Amino acid sequence: MNLKTAIYEQLNNDPAIEGILAGRIYRSFAPQGAEFPFLTYQRITGTNKNDIDFTTERFQLDLVGKLEDEDQLETLK
């Protein structure tokens, strides 16, 4: 299993997250017309532009939409 699949499985199978997002978890982009709120995630990599050879990586999660319930927001954090 690769990292992207493992992260999706973890997010999608967490009962607390499922209760808030109801499966609205998407890799990179949500489909047009997706119901709010939803979560998108992506792994971002880049290479260095000088004489030091290395690759940088980061993982980004974006919550799109508004949550009125502070407890739900804390759960997602």
PADRENLO-734226 format. One record per residue (C-alpha): x negated, y, z negated. Coordinates in steps of 0.5 Angstrom, whole numbers, padded with zeros to 4 digits, always signed. Each point is the difference from the previous one (the first is absolute). Layout:
! residues N
XYZ;...
! end
This chain:
! residues 77
+0000+0000+0000;-0003+0007+0002;+0000+0006-0005;+0006+0003+0004;+0004-0006-0001;-0001-0001-0007;+0002+0007-0002;+0006+0000+0004;+0002-0007-0004;-0002+0003-0006;+0004+0006+0001;+0006-0003+0003;+0000-0006-0005;+0000+0005-0006;+0007+0000-0003;+0000+0007-0003;-0002+0003+0007;+0005-0005+0003;+0005+0003-0004;-0002+0007+0002;-0002+0000+0007;+0004-0006+0002;-0005-0003+0005;-0001+0007+0003;-0008-0001+0001;-0003+0001+0006;-0007-0001+0003;-0003+0007+0003;+0007+0003+0002;+0007-0001-0002;+0005-0002+0006;+0004+0006+0003;+0006+0001-0004;-0002-0004-0006;+0004+0002-0007;-0003+0004-0005;-0004-0001-0005;-0005-0005+0003;-0008-0001-0001;-0005+0000+0006;-0007-0003-0001;-0006+0000+0004;-0008-0002+0000;-0004+0006+0002;-0007-0001+0002;-0006+0004+0003;-0007+0000+0002;-0005+0005-0002;-0002+0005+0005;-0008+0001-0002;-0006-0004-0001;+0003-0004-0006;+0004-0006+0003;+0006-0002-0004;+0007-0001+0000;+0005+0004-0004;+0007-0003-0002;+0006+0002-0004;+0007-0002-0001;+0006+0004+0001;+0007+0000-0003;+0005+0005+0002;+0007+0000-0003;+0005+0003+0004;+0007+0003-0002;+0002+0003-0007;+0001-0004-0007;+0004+0003-0005;-0002-0005-0005;-0006+0002-0003;-0001-0008-0003;+0001-0002+0007;-0006+0005+0002;-0004-0003-0005;+0001-0007+0002;-0002+0001+0007;-0007+0004-0003;
! end
